[in-house]
Amino acid sequence: MNHLPVSRQASRMTKRLVALSIALAVLGNLLPQAASADEPAKAKRPNIVFVFSDDHALQAIGAYGSKINKTPNLDRIANEGAVFHNSFCANSICGPSRACILTGKHSHINGFLRNGNRFDGSQVTFPKLLQDVGYQTALIGKWHLGTDPVGFNHWEILPGQGNYYNPDFIQMDGSRKRYTGYVTDIITENTLNWLQNDRDEDQPFVLMCQHKAPHRNWSPPPRHFDLYKGVDVAEPETLFDDYSGRSKLLHESEMSLENHFYWGHDMKFHGESLFPEQFLPRLGNGEYRRMNEEQKAAWDAAYEPENQKFIADMKAGKLSSKDITKWKYQRYIKDYLGTVQAVDDSVGELLAYLDESGLAENTIVIYSSDQGFYLGEHGWYDKRWMFEESLRMPFLIRWPGVIDPGTESTAPIQNIDYAPTFLEMAGAEIPEAIQGRSMVSMMQDGCRASSTWRDAVYYAYYENAAVHMVPFHDGVRTERYKLMFFPRSREWNLFDLETDPTEMKSVHDDPEYAEILAGLKKRYIDLRDLYDVNTATIPATRGDEPGWQKRNMAMSKLAKTAKPKLAFIGDSITQGWEGRGKKVWEENYAEYDTINLGIGGDRTEHIIWRLTHGNLGKIQPEVAVLMIGTNNTGHFMQDPTQIAEGVEEILSILREKLPNTKIVLQAIMPRGKTKMDLMRLNNIAVNDRIAKMADGENIVYVDLGDHFLNEDGTIDPAIMPDYLHLSEKGYEIWADALAPTLESLGL
């Protein structure tokens, strides 16, 4: 592990230097000696080279204290500039992190919440604003945002995740070009080509060199096949975490080395899984299939001896379950580090070119990655969780003349800060709508956080019910503490990072931390308010709950062929038409082929998700009855204005998708025993707000609450047995009270 990779292009550097010297001599005789008045001003504006990788864990970077690998070229950036130790992402997953960087806004504002979304290129991004002030902008490598890049003078991107071997690149004209070779090297070569041949040398530039590596499936280049041969890489101390002492949801995730590695895709075996109980079958190594015969021969020479030995040991019964996990870790980490080494090679080539071309003095170089990654910590690979390994992201910067060499910063920065920082570096104005903060003044002051800098960062992860099954959660992280909230289980987890740096036990229920917990909950609320976080309007699935998923899929399937005249949309009270209200439903609504789009436990955000993910199918009912919001109150006592905004978003979706449908916006029904029930009062406040959304024509508002109340404002349990859900008698009252409105609308 003491040997360092030698640059694959050492001789190329010498050739470039000679060529450059000749070119400069010729140009010196041809160019005019006098400069225009604005050229000195332009020359002072720095170039920016932003090197960005995918899933690069801090614990695999020398500058961050790696104990498992060496990254001399990345370390050079830190040694000649600064390393930020408290650098965090806003949403630890590929596409959303990139959208945060481009916009300077959190995911719920920029609209890219989860992989698979499509980035709205019409919104303001920092490359567009830099173009406006005279910068050339170029992007080469991984984009992963679903739409074509906007705001770039030049781009060449991988489709989706792209491939390690013989990758295709999408060109600006929409065509695809396949290159022979290794993706990190090709991105590097194309980046250098743009710097050398394609840019306008009279303009400052921002160049984004964005690598696929070290993303799964961690396929290293041939030159690094043997980098760790015969060496056991140290295991993390939490490799065999049992997830006790924290949220019960940790047990549900599907990203463990023990149970969730594929035989071919991850572990690089050929054929079907010989041991399906230990290695998932079916998903093969797609990179191997892309290789030419020469590449396959080199690959097999490196991998097959180890593979065959392992297979023989398995068949001989020599390996325990723990031994197998340890073997998986070694295969995984060595492949991962091999891809990292190629990225480090790339950075070395870029730095060498900047030096030999004379650009280094006026070029800011930044290295970052979209998020961190688990290298066996907690038994995991991948990212997503708010634990340190994936929350933290690297940020190394060299800014000659501004940042002193060897600077180390503990200031809490976040990827929403990149856009305003780039803008200020270039002398461009920072739009007020940007949520991040420029780091320029901090960098000019030794990278020290001022008294007015943030004390905490806000994090939110939205991609639940998807690959790896990590639940939606959000939280805040301060210098010492971290608070996470899990809406599905309504659990808080609190970690003291000073006494428990590996986050093995939540202290949320420890009386000694009661004041800390209360303070962090307050900070959590305040930061959500600062960043305009309203979960009532952010589309959310409950697809990680089997019952919900089954009903949701059944409704979407029915909506493809059903031709209802009437639709009911809502939560458990609406779904209850199929239970206690079934007889009443058949008597009143069967003749309209009515469709029931209610799911118990849903809040406004779940309705938003369902209506935009198939629940409306091809239906075009004459009338739709919407009642939603009581679970926003019941689950979180959410602010009435926020709940009303969620209802308003639902109405907007219905008006767009069902333009000929009359919408009955029904007030949330009363709940609780008495007039002074706090949840009832919250719902009344919601109703006060949504009543104003009716236009009397397309949207009709009705409040049927009085029909369910006694004269003194109490609720008869014969109508609502639990003071929330209706009995059969309650459904009779609902149907009778709603009938005049439906009749007035033509039913």
C-alpha positions in Angstrom: 0.0 0.0 0.0 3.0 2.2 0.0 3.3 2.3 -3.8 1.8 5.2 -5.7 0.3 5.1 -9.2 2.5 6.5 -11.9 0.8 8.9 -14.3 -0.1 7.1 -17.5 0.8 10.1 -19.6 4.2 11.3 -18.3 5.8 11.5 -21.7 2.8 13.4 -23.0 3.5 16.2 -20.6 7.0 16.7 -22.0 5.6 16.8 -25.5 3.0 19.4 -24.6 5.6 21.6 -22.9 7.7 21.7 -26.0 4.8 22.4 -28.3 3.5 25.1 -26.0 6.9 26.8 -25.9 7.1 26.9 -29.7 3.5 28.1 -29.9 4.1 30.9 -27.5 7.2 32.0 -29.3 5.3 32.2 -32.6 2.4 34.0 -31.0 4.7 36.5 -29.3 5.8 37.7 -32.8 2.3 37.9 -34.2 0.2 39.4 -31.4 -0.1 43.2 -31.1 1.9 44.6 -28.1 -0.9 47.0 -27.0 -3.9 45.7 -25.0 -7.3 47.2 -25.0 -8.5 49.0 -21.9 -10.8 46.2 -20.7 -8.3 43.3 -21.1 -6.5 43.8 -17.7 -9.9 43.7 -15.9 -10.8 40.5 -17.7 -7.5 39.0 -16.9 -8.1 39.5 -13.2 -11.2 37.4 -13.2 -10.2 33.9 -12.3 -10.9 30.8 -14.3 -12.6 28.0 -12.4 -11.9 24.3 -12.9 -14.4 22.2 -11.0 -13.5 18.6 -10.8 -16.5 16.5 -9.6 -16.6 12.8 -8.9 -19.5 10.5 -8.0 -19.7 8.8 -4.5 -16.2 9.7 -3.4 -16.0 9.0 0.4 -13.9 11.3 2.5 -12.3 8.3 4.2 -10.7 7.4 0.8 -8.9 10.8 0.4 -5.5 11.3 1.9 -6.2 15.0 2.7 -9.1 13.8 4.9 -6.9 11.3 6.8 -7.5 8.1 4.7 -6.0 5.0 6.3 -6.7 2.8 3.3 -5.3 4.6 0.2 -3.2 7.4 -1.1 -4.3 10.3 -3.3 -1.3 12.5 -3.9 -2.8 14.7 -6.6 -6.0 15.4 -4.6 -3.8 16.0 -1.6 -1.8 18.5 -3.7 -4.9 20.7 -4.0 -5.3 20.7 -0.3 -1.6 21.3 0.4 -1.6 24.2 -2.0 -4.9 25.5 -0.8 -7.5 24.4 1.7 -9.5 21.3 2.9 -12.9 21.9 4.3 -13.6 19.3 7.0 -17.3 20.1 7.6 -18.6 20.0 4.0 -22.1 18.6 3.7 -24.6 17.8 1.0 -28.2 18.8 1.1 -29.6 15.5 -0.3 -27.2 12.5 -0.5 -27.9 11.1 -3.9 -26.5 11.7 -7.3 -29.0 13.8 -9.3 -30.4 15.9 -6.5 -26.9 16.9 -5.3 -26.0 18.1 -8.7 -29.2 20.1 -9.0 -28.5 21.7 -5.6 -25.0 22.7 -6.9 -26.3 24.2 -10.2 -29.1 26.2 -8.5 -27.9 27.0 -5.0 -31.2 25.8 -3.7 -32.5 22.8 -1.7 -34.1 19.9 -3.6 -37.7 20.9 -2.7 -37.1 24.3 -4.3 -35.2 23.3 -7.4 -37.7 20.4 -8.1 -35.1 17.6 -8.4 -36.0 15.5 -5.3 -34.9 12.0 -6.4 -33.1 10.2 -9.2 -35.4 9.8 -12.1 -36.8 13.3 -11.9 -36.0 15.6 -14.8 -34.1 18.8 -14.2 -36.0 22.0 -15.2 -33.3 23.7 -17.3 -35.4 26.8 -17.6 -34.7 27.8 -14.0 -31.7 30.1 -13.0 -28.4 28.3 -12.7 -24.9 29.6 -12.0 -23.6 28.6 -15.5 -26.2 30.8 -17.2 -25.4 33.7 -14.9 -21.7 33.2 -15.6 -22.3 33.3 -19.3 -24.1 36.6 -18.8 -20.9 38.1 -17.4 -18.7 36.9 -20.2 -17.5 33.5 -19.0 -17.2 30.4 -21.2 -18.8 27.4 -19.6 -18.0 23.8 -20.4 -19.2 20.5 -19.0 -17.6 17.1 -19.7 -18.6 13.8 -18.1 -21.5 12.7 -15.9 -24.6 14.9 -15.9 -27.4 12.5 -14.7 -30.2 15.1 -14.6 -32.5 13.7 -17.3 -32.5 16.7 -19.6 -29.8 18.3 -21.8 -27.5 20.7 -20.1 -28.4 24.4 -20.4 -26.1 27.3 -19.8 -23.0 25.7 -21.3 -21.1 26.8 -24.4 -19.8 23.3 -24.7 -20.9 20.0 -23.3 -20.4 16.3 -23.8 -22.1 14.0 -21.3 -22.6 10.4 -20.4 -26.1 9.1 -20.8 -27.5 8.4 -17.3 -25.0 6.7 -15.2 -22.7 6.0 -18.2 -20.3 3.1 -18.4 -16.7 2.5 -17.3 -15.6 0.7 -20.4 -16.0 1.9 -24.0 -18.5 4.5 -22.9 -21.0 6.4 -25.1 -21.2 10.2 -24.8 -24.1 12.3 -25.9 -23.0 15.2 -28.1 -24.6 18.7 -28.3 -26.4 17.8 -31.5 -28.1 14.8 -29.8 -26.0 12.1 -31.4 -24.0 9.6 -29.5 -20.3 8.9 -29.8 -18.6 5.7 -28.5 -15.1 5.8 -27.3 -12.8 2.9 -26.8 -11.1 2.9 -23.5 -11.7 3.8 -19.8 -14.3 6.4 -18.9 -12.1 8.4 -16.4 -9.3 8.7 -18.9 -11.6 9.7 -21.8 -13.3 12.4 -19.7 -9.8 13.6 -18.8 -8.6 13.6 -22.4 -11.7 15.5 -23.6 -11.4 18.0 -20.8 -7.8 18.7 -21.7 -8.7 18.9 -25.4 -11.2 21.6 -24.6 -8.7 23.5 -22.6 -6.0 23.2 -25.2 -8.0 23.6 -28.4 -11.6 24.6 -28.1 -11.9 27.5 -25.7 -11.6 31.2 -26.5 -8.4 32.2 -24.8 -9.6 35.8 -24.5 -12.4 34.9 -22.1 -12.3 33.5 -18.6 -13.8 30.1 -18.2 -15.6 27.7 -15.9 -14.9 24.1 -16.7 -16.8 21.3 -15.0 -15.0 18.0 -15.3 -17.4 15.4 -13.9 -16.4 11.8 -13.4 -18.5 8.7 -13.3 -16.0 7.1 -10.8 -16.1 5.9 -8.2 -19.8 5.0 -8.7 -21.1 1.5 -8.5 -20.2 -1.0 -10.0 -16.6 0.1 -9.2 -14.8 -1.2 -12.3 -11.1 -0.1 -12.1 -8.9 0.5 -15.1 -6.3 -2.2 -16.1 -3.4 -0.2 -14.7 -4.9 -0.5 -11.2 -6.0 -4.1 -11.3 -3.1 -5.1 -9.0 -2.9 -2.0 -6.9 -3.9 -3.9 -3.7 -3.0 -7.4 -4.8 -1.9 -9.4 -1.8 -2.9 -6.7 0.7 -5.8 -6.8 3.1 -7.4 -3.3 3.3 -8.4 -2.4 6.9 -12.0 -3.0 7.7 -14.1 -0.3 9.4 -14.9 -0.9 13.0 -18.7 -0.8 12.4 -18.7 -3.4 9.5 -20.9 -5.8 11.6 -23.3 -3.1 13.0 -26.5 -4.7 14.3 -28.4 -1.3 14.1 -29.6 -1.4 17.7 -30.1 1.8 19.6 -31.4 3.7 16.6 -34.5 4.0 14.4 -36.1 0.6 13.6 -36.1 1.7 10.0 -32.4 1.0 9.7 -33.2 -2.7 9.6 -35.2 -2.2 6.4 -32.6 -0.7 4.1 -31.2 -2.9 1.3 -27.6 -1.8 1.0 -25.6 -4.2 3.1 -22.4 -6.0 2.0 -23.8 -9.1 3.7 -27.1 -9.4 1.9 -27.3 -7.1 -1.1 -24.3 -7.6 -3.4 -24.9 -9.1 -6.8 -22.8 -12.1 -7.9 -21.9 -10.5 -11.3 -22.6 -6.8 -11.1 -20.9 -6.1 -7.8 -18.6 -9.1 -7.1 -17.4 -9.6 -10.7 -18.1 -13.3 -11.1 -19.2 -14.8 -14.4 -22.4 -16.8 -15.0 -25.3 -17.4 -12.6 -24.8 -17.1 -8.9 -23.5 -20.4 -7.5 -24.4 -19.3 -4.0 -27.7 -17.4 -4.3 -28.2 -17.3 -0.5 -25.0 -15.2 -0.2 -24.9 -13.4 -3.6 -27.9 -12.0 -5.4 -28.5 -13.6 -8.8 -29.5 -12.3 -12.2 -27.8 -8.8 -12.5 -24.6 -9.5 -14.4 -21.5 -7.4 -15.0 -22.6 -5.1 -17.8 -19.1 -3.6 -18.0 -17.6 -6.9 -19.0 -20.2 -7.3 -21.8 -19.0 -3.9 -23.2 -15.3 -4.9 -23.3 -13.4 -5.9 -26.4 -11.5 -9.2 -26.4 -8.2 -7.6 -25.3 -10.0 -5.9 -22.4 -11.7 -9.1 -21.4 -8.5 -11.0 -21.4 -6.8 -8.5 -19.1 -9.9 -8.4 -16.8 -10.1 -12.2 -16.6 -6.3 -12.5 -15.9 -6.8 -10.2 -12.9 -10.1 -11.5 -11.5 -10.5 -15.1 -12.4 -7.7 -16.6 -10.2 -9.2 -15.0 -7.1 -12.7 -15.9 -8.2 -11.9 -19.5 -8.7 -10.1 -19.8 -5.4 -13.1 -18.3 -3.6 -15.5 -20.7 -5.4 -13.4 -23.6 -4.4 -13.3 -22.5 -0.8 -17.1 -22.0 -0.7 -17.7 -25.5 -2.1 -15.3 -27.0 0.4 -17.2 -25.3 3.2 -14.2 -23.4 4.5 -15.9 -20.0 4.8 -18.3 -18.9 7.6 -20.9 -16.2 7.0 -18.6 -13.7 8.6 -15.7 -14.8 6.4 -17.9 -14.3 3.3 -18.8 -10.8 4.3 -15.1 -10.1 4.9 -14.3 -11.4 1.4 -17.0 -9.3 -0.1 -15.6 -6.2 1.7 -12.1 -6.8 0.2 -13.4 -7.3 -3.3 -15.6 -4.2 -3.0 -13.1 -1.9 -1.4 -10.2 -2.8 -3.7 -12.4 -2.2 -6.8 -13.7 1.1 -5.3 -10.2 2.3 -4.5 -9.0 1.3 -8.0 -11.5 3.6 -9.5 -10.6 6.4 -7.0 -7.0 6.1 -8.1 -7.9 6.7 -11.7 -9.7 9.9 -10.6 -6.6 11.0 -8.7 -4.5 10.3 -11.9 -6.9 12.5 -13.8 -6.5 15.4 -11.3 -2.8 15.0 -11.6 -3.0 15.5 -15.4 -5.2 18.5 -15.1 -2.9 20.2 -12.5 0.1 19.4 -14.7 -1.5 21.0 -17.7 -2.5 24.1 -15.7 1.1 24.4 -14.6 2.7 24.0 -18.0 0.2 26.2 -19.8 0.6 29.1 -17.3 -3.0 29.0 -16.4 -2.5 27.8 -12.8 -1.8 31.2 -11.4 -5.2 32.6 -12.3 -7.3 29.4 -12.0 -9.2 28.3 -9.0 -9.2 24.5 -8.8 -11.9 22.7 -6.8 -12.4 19.1 -6.1 -15.7 17.7 -4.8 -18.1 14.8 -5.1 -21.9 14.7 -5.1 -21.9 13.1 -1.6 -19.9 10.7 0.5 -20.2 6.9 0.6 -20.2 4.0 2.9 -17.1 1.9 2.6 -18.4 -0.9 4.8 -19.3 1.4 7.7 -22.5 0.2 9.4 -22.2 -2.8 7.1 -23.2 -0.7 4.1 -22.2 0.5 0.7 -24.1 3.4 -1.1 -25.2 6.7 0.5 -28.7 8.3 1.2 -28.7 8.1 5.0 -27.9 11.2 7.1 -25.1 9.4 8.9 -21.7 11.1 8.6 -20.1 8.9 5.8 -22.7 10.0 3.2 -23.7 13.4 4.6 -20.2 14.7 4.3 -18.7 15.5 0.9 -15.2 16.5 0.0 -14.4 20.1 -0.8 -10.8 20.9 -1.6 -9.8 24.2 -3.2 -6.7 25.9 -4.5 -7.1 29.7 -5.0 -3.7 31.2 -5.7 -3.2 34.5 -3.9 -6.3 34.2 -1.8 -6.1 31.0 0.2 -2.9 30.2 1.9 -1.4 26.8 1.3 -2.2 24.2 3.9 -5.3 25.9 5.2 -7.8 23.7 7.1 -11.3 24.8 7.7 -14.0 23.6 10.1 -16.6 26.0 8.8 -19.9 24.2 8.0 -20.5 24.5 4.3 -23.0 22.9 2.0 -23.4 22.2 -1.7 -26.0 24.9 -2.0 -23.1 27.3 -1.3 -21.2 26.4 -4.5 -23.4 28.5 -6.9 -23.2 31.8 -5.0 -19.5 31.2 -4.4 -18.8 30.7 -8.1 -20.8 33.8 -8.9 -19.0 36.0 -6.5 -15.6 34.6 -7.6 -16.6 35.7 -11.2 -17.9 39.1 -10.1 -21.5 38.2 -11.0 -24.5 39.2 -8.9 -26.1 36.6 -6.6 -29.8 36.3 -7.0 -31.8 36.7 -3.8 -33.6 33.5 -4.5 -30.4 31.5 -4.0 -30.6 29.7 -0.6 -26.8 29.0 -0.3 -24.3 31.5 0.9 -21.1 32.7 -0.9 -17.9 31.4 0.8 -15.7 34.1 -0.8 -15.4 36.4 2.2 -14.6 33.3 4.4 -11.9 32.2 1.9 -10.4 35.6 2.0 -10.2 35.4 5.8 -8.3 32.2 6.2 -11.4 30.0 5.5 -12.7 30.8 9.0 -16.4 31.1 9.7 -17.5 34.5 10.8 -19.9 35.0 13.7 -22.7 35.5 11.2 -22.0 32.2 9.3 -24.5 29.4 9.8 -24.4 27.3 13.0 -26.2 24.3 11.4 -27.1 22.7 8.1 -30.4 21.3 7.0 -30.6 17.9 5.2 -33.5 16.1 3.5 -33.6 12.8 1.7 -36.7 12.0 -0.4 -36.1 8.9 -2.4 -37.9 6.3 -0.3 -39.7 3.3 -1.8 -36.8 2.9 -4.3 -33.5 1.1 -4.7 -31.9 0.4 -1.3 -35.2 1.2 0.6 -33.9 4.1 2.7 -36.9 6.0 4.2 -37.6 9.6 3.8 -35.9 11.5 6.6 -34.5 15.0 7.3 -32.6 16.7 10.1 -30.1 19.2 11.2 -26.4 18.9 11.9 -24.4 21.3 14.1 -20.8 21.3 15.1 -21.3 18.6 17.7 -24.8 17.2 17.4 -27.1 15.7 14.8 -30.8 15.4 14.9 -32.7 13.2 12.4 -36.5 12.8 12.0 -38.2 9.8 10.4 -41.8 10.8 9.4 -43.0 7.2 8.7 -42.2 6.0 12.2 -42.4 9.5 13.7 -39.1 8.9 15.4 -36.3 11.3 16.4 -32.7 10.2 16.6 -30.1 12.4 18.3 -26.4 11.8 18.1 -23.5 13.3 20.1 -20.7 13.3 17.5 -18.1 14.1 20.2 -18.8 11.1 22.4 -20.2 8.8 19.6 -18.4 9.7 16.3 -19.6 6.5 14.6 -23.2 7.2 15.5 -24.0 3.9 17.1 -26.5 5.0 19.7 -29.2 7.7 19.6 -29.5 9.7 22.8 -32.9 11.2 22.0 -34.5 9.6 25.1 -31.6 10.2 27.4 -32.7 12.8 30.1 -29.2 14.3 30.1 -29.8 15.4 26.5 -33.3 16.7 27.0 -32.2 20.4 26.6 -30.1 19.6 23.6 -33.0 17.7 22.0 -35.4 20.6 22.6 -32.9 23.1 21.2 -32.2 21.1 18.1 -35.9 20.6 17.5 -36.3 24.3 17.6 -33.4 24.7 15.2 -34.9 22.1 12.9 -38.2 24.0 12.8 -36.4 27.3 12.2 -34.2 26.0 9.4 -37.2 24.4 7.7 -38.9 27.8 7.9 -35.8 29.6 6.6 -35.6 27.3 3.6 -39.4 27.3 2.9 -39.7 23.6 3.6 -43.4 22.7 3.5 -43.8 18.9 3.4 -47.5 19.3 2.6 -46.6 20.4 -0.9 -43.6 18.1 -1.6 -44.8 15.0 -3.4 -44.2 11.9 -1.3 -44.8 8.2 -1.8 -45.5 5.6 0.9 -44.4 2.8 -1.4 -42.2 1.4 1.3 -45.4 0.4 3.1 -46.6 -2.8 1.5 -50.3 -2.2 2.2 -50.2 1.3 0.7 -48.3 0.2 -2.3 -50.7 -2.6 -3.0 -53.7 -0.3 -2.9 -52.0 2.5 -4.8 -51.1 0.1 -7.7 -54.7 -1.3 -7.7 -56.2 2.1 -8.0 -53.8 3.1 -10.8 -54.6 0.0 -12.7 -58.3 0.6 -12.3 -58.0 4.2 -13.4 -56.6 3.1 -16.8 -59.9 1.5 -17.9 -62.6 2.9 -15.5 -65.1 5.5 -16.8 -66.5 7.0 -13.6 -68.8 10.0 -13.5 -67.8 10.6 -9.9 -64.5 10.3 -8.0 -63.7 10.6 -4.3 -60.1 11.5 -3.4 -58.8 11.5 0.1 -57.5 9.5 3.1 -58.9 6.8 5.4 -62.2 8.5 5.7 -62.6 8.3 2.0 -61.3 4.7 1.9 -63.8 3.9 4.5 -66.6 4.0 1.9 -65.3 0.5 1.1 -65.7 -0.6 4.7 -68.3 0.8 7.1 -69.7 2.9 4.3 -69.9 0.1 1.7 -73.7 -0.3 1.8 -74.3 3.5 1.7 -71.8 3.7 -1.3 -73.7 1.1 -3.3 -77.0 2.8 -2.6 -75.8 6.3 -3.5 -72.9 6.1 -5.9 -72.9 2.8 -7.7 -75.0 4.2 -10.6 -72.2 6.7 -11.3 -69.4 4.0 -11.6 -67.7 6.0 -8.9 -64.0 5.4 -8.2 -62.6 5.6 -4.7 -59.1 7.1 -4.6 -58.7 7.1 -0.8 -55.8 5.6 1.2 -55.7 5.5 4.9 -53.0 7.6 6.5 -52.4 9.8 3.5 -51.5 13.4 3.9 -51.7 16.1 1.2 -48.2 15.3 0.0 -49.2 11.7 -0.7 -52.2 12.8 -2.7 -49.9 15.0 -4.8 -47.7 12.0 -5.5 -50.6 9.7 -6.4 -52.2 12.2 -8.7 -49.0 12.7 -10.6 -48.0 9.0 -10.6 -50.9 7.2 -12.2 -53.9 7.4 -9.8 -55.9 9.5 -12.3 -55.1 7.1 -15.2 -57.4 8.0 -18.0 -60.4 8.9 -16.0 -62.4 12.1 -16.7 -65.2 12.2 -14.1 -67.9 14.8 -14.2 -67.3 15.5 -10.5 -64.4 14.9 -8.1 -64.9 15.2 -4.3 -61.6 16.1 -2.5 -61.2 16.0 1.3 -57.7 15.8 2.7 -55.6 17.3 5.5 -56.6 15.8 8.8 -53.5 13.5 8.9 -51.3 16.5 8.3 -52.9 17.7 11.6 -53.0 14.4 13.3 -49.5 13.3 12.5 -47.6 16.5 12.9 -50.0 19.3 14.0 -48.8 21.0 10.9 -49.3 24.7 10.4 -52.8 25.4 8.8 -51.3 27.6 6.2 -48.9 24.9 5.1 -51.7 22.3 4.9 -53.8 24.7 2.9 -50.9 25.2 0.5 -50.9 21.4 0.0 -54.6 21.4 -0.8 -54.0 24.3 -3.2 -51.3 22.2 -5.0 -53.7 19.3 -5.3 -56.4 21.6 -6.8 -53.9 22.9 -9.3 -53.0 19.3 -10.4 -56.7 18.4 -10.7 -57.5 21.5 -12.8 -54.6 20.7 -15.1 -55.3 16.9 -15.5 -59.1 17.0 -15.3 -60.0 20.3 -17.0 -63.6 19.4 -17.5 -64.2 18.0 -14.1 -66.1 20.0 -11.4 -64.3 19.8 -8.1 -66.1 19.6 -4.8 -63.6 20.9 -2.2 -64.9 19.6 1.0 -63.9 21.0 4.4 -62.0 18.7 6.6 -64.5 17.0 8.9 -64.5 17.8 12.6 -62.5 15.5 14.9 -62.0 15.1 18.7 -64.5 15.0 21.5 -65.1 18.7 22.1 -65.0 22.2 20.5 -61.6 22.9 22.1 -59.9 19.8 20.8 -56.6 21.2 19.4 -56.6 19.1 16.3 -60.2 20.1 15.5 -59.2 23.7 15.9 -56.2 23.2 13.6 -58.5 21.7 10.9 -60.9 24.6 11.3 -58.0 27.0 10.6 -57.2 24.9 7.5 -60.8 25.1 6.4 -60.8 28.9 6.8 -58.0 29.1 4.3 -59.1 26.6 1.7 -62.6 28.1 1.6 -61.1 31.0 -0.3 -59.9 28.6 -3.1 -63.3 28.0 -4.5 -64.3 29.9 -7.6 -68.0 28.9 -7.5 -67.8 27.4 -10.9 -65.0 24.8 -11.4 -64.2 24.5 -7.7 -67.1 24.4 -5.2 -66.4 24.5 -1.5 -68.7 22.8 1.0 -68.5 22.5 4.8 -70.6 19.6 6.1 -69.1 19.7 9.6 -72.3 20.7 11.4 -74.0 17.6 10.3 -71.7 15.5 12.4 -71.9 17.6 15.6 -74.2 17.8 18.6 -75.6 21.2 19.5 -72.9 21.6 22.1 -70.2 20.8 19.6 -69.4 17.3 20.8 -69.3 14.3 18.5 -71.6 11.3 19.0 -69.5 8.1 19.1 -72.3 6.5 17.2 -71.3 8.6 14.3 -67.6 8.7 14.9 -66.6 5.8 17.2 -63.0 7.1 17.6 -63.9 10.8 17.1 -62.3 10.7 13.6 -63.5 7.8 11.5 -67.2 7.4 10.5 -69.6 4.6 11.4 -72.1 3.4 8.8 -74.5 6.0 10.3 -71.8 8.6 9.7 -71.5 7.6 6.1 -75.3 7.9 5.7 -75.0 11.5 7.1 -72.2 12.3 4.7 -74.0 11.0 1.7 -77.2 12.9 2.6 -75.4 16.1 3.3 -73.3 15.9 0.1 -76.3 15.0 -2.2 -77.6 18.6 -2.9 -74.1 19.7 -4.0 -73.7 16.8 -6.4 -77.2 17.3 -7.8 -76.4 21.0 -8.4 -73.4 19.8 -10.4 -75.5 17.6 -12.7 -75.3 14.2 -10.9 
